[in-house]
Amino acid sequence: MNILEIKNLYKDFGGLRALNDLSLTIEQGQIFGLIGPNGAGKSTAFNCIAGVYAPTGGEIFFNGARINGEKPWTLCTKGLARTFQIVKPFATKTVLYNVMVGSFARTANRAIAEEKALEVLEYLHFTKHKDTRAGNLTIADRKRLEIARALATEPKLLLLDEVMAGLRPSEVDEMVEIIKDLRDRGVTIFVIEHIMRAIMALSDHVVVLHFGQKIAEGTPRQVASDEKVIKAYLGDEYVVSAN
Amino acid sequence: MTHQSINKAACLLIAAVVLGLPLVVRSATYLHILVLLYFYAYLTTSWNLVGGFAGVLPLGHAAFVGIGAYTSSILYLQYGISPWLGMIVGGVLATIVGILIGLPTFKMRGAYFALATIAFAEGIRVMIENIDRLGPFVLNGPRGLQIPPLNLGLKNFLFASKEPYYYIILLMLGAVLVLTYAISRSKLGYYLNAGGEEPEAAMALGVNVARAKLIAMAMSSFLTALAGTFYAQFTLYIHPKSVVSLDLSFEIAFIALIGGRGSIAGPVLGALLLRPVSDFSRIYFGDTLPGLHLVIFGVVLILVMIYQPRGLQEPLTRLYNNLVDRLVGRRVGELQA
């Protein structure tokens, strides 16, 4: 079944067309990668899906239902969670407090919310930081907190916006394992990433954006050898012709 | 002995002291000062639901005090309705006004929100000042309303001595503190804090930030209006400058900012520190330097914002915790020895 379907999505900011006729389909249980050079429109696509922006044109379906123009908080309760590229922790609050805000999406009971939050922290090997003020965390831990909060809302589809940027190689490997494990637990993952090593290792399917348009799509291997993709990332002179 | 038992003992001690104070303090002047202290602690705690938890800075809460005071007074003076009932009516009216103010303004950020609330409150003050009669209701414009001290008794919320007022406002303060504590640990409290700190992240986590703020505003304006009725019954004279003035709105915010907004103890600590300053400066310098207390508040606020931006509750809480730690620690040490 398709958990997310985007049909001919457009988004204009004034005269700038940030998304141009984007269509893609994500199946349940996939790890779906979205890549592209800076300014290609990746985060804009996420913001349209998560309800932050209303699309200028086109349609978005989540679990078969049309979700254009729905608010972020209703989407969250429907099972769509996201992280932010620029992390936004509740800085004066503890890590546990931060995660409990997420788990309150499924319950009004404080004890249940706390239990759920502790479960998520345990799962992410984050328990030792539960009483740390979020503003005092390192960047790697803040990224982890973003994921923890999103997971606490019990999503069916998780949008990860560059959760590996700024991490050390060993931390990237750990994050890759976590994401794979999440998929095995039934969460569909839609991931924006710049670290090619990670996206190649993770994704079942990759879409490449360039100036708001989809220029290639396929398995990581197919996409990496695509002429248009190499051109978009490196420029014309790097395309090695086959003949 | 554990932390919890010490905390409980401290709470009981404070409760015993405040309950017993009128037995020791016989002077009507000092009781009056204490009543006003609790009154301001109550107002600031109610304000804190929006101004502290929701992370915005409302500067027009005097409007709700005024609505409460005027509603119950008019109902009592013109229709003989018990101020207790008028109190509730005023609260409901203030809730409606609070929601009407909140709907357009909660989309604004920072200073714009503060300015918009000032504008609303001032608008209400100017209206009351310039209206003698609103339909069947007599407002008396700038001359205000006077409640004759006749037919004393609980039913009419009128007493000859200060003690009943003391216990009533103490009860109100205790109730609003318990309520605030409960909210801070509830889903609503988490949502308010999250929405105040990082609205975008909160929304992505399922928080309808605007709705949470409106709920807080509704509760806050209701509770604030109850204090308005209390003030009218306590001073027996209200006029626009006393209950709807910008000074009152500012003083509430001053107390909250200096005590520590967003915390339970902050508003009470703030009132405890600032009210005596304001009362005694009025007693001793009232004729030579009127308004001196606001100057002192300003200086204190600047110092607090520089050295303790989260208010005085933070260092004081730390001090208290250290003290408790030492008490607990020493006990453990004694047992071992």
Interface residues (C-beta under 8 A of the other chain):
Chain A: A50 V52 K71 P72 W73 C76 T77 A81 R82 F84 K88 P89 F90 A91 T92 K93 Y97 M100 V101 G102 F104 A105 A108 R110 A113 R149 A150 A152 T153
Chain B: R185 S186 K187 Y190 Y191 N193 A194 E197 E198 E200 A201 A202 M203 A204 L205 G206 V207 N208 V209 R310
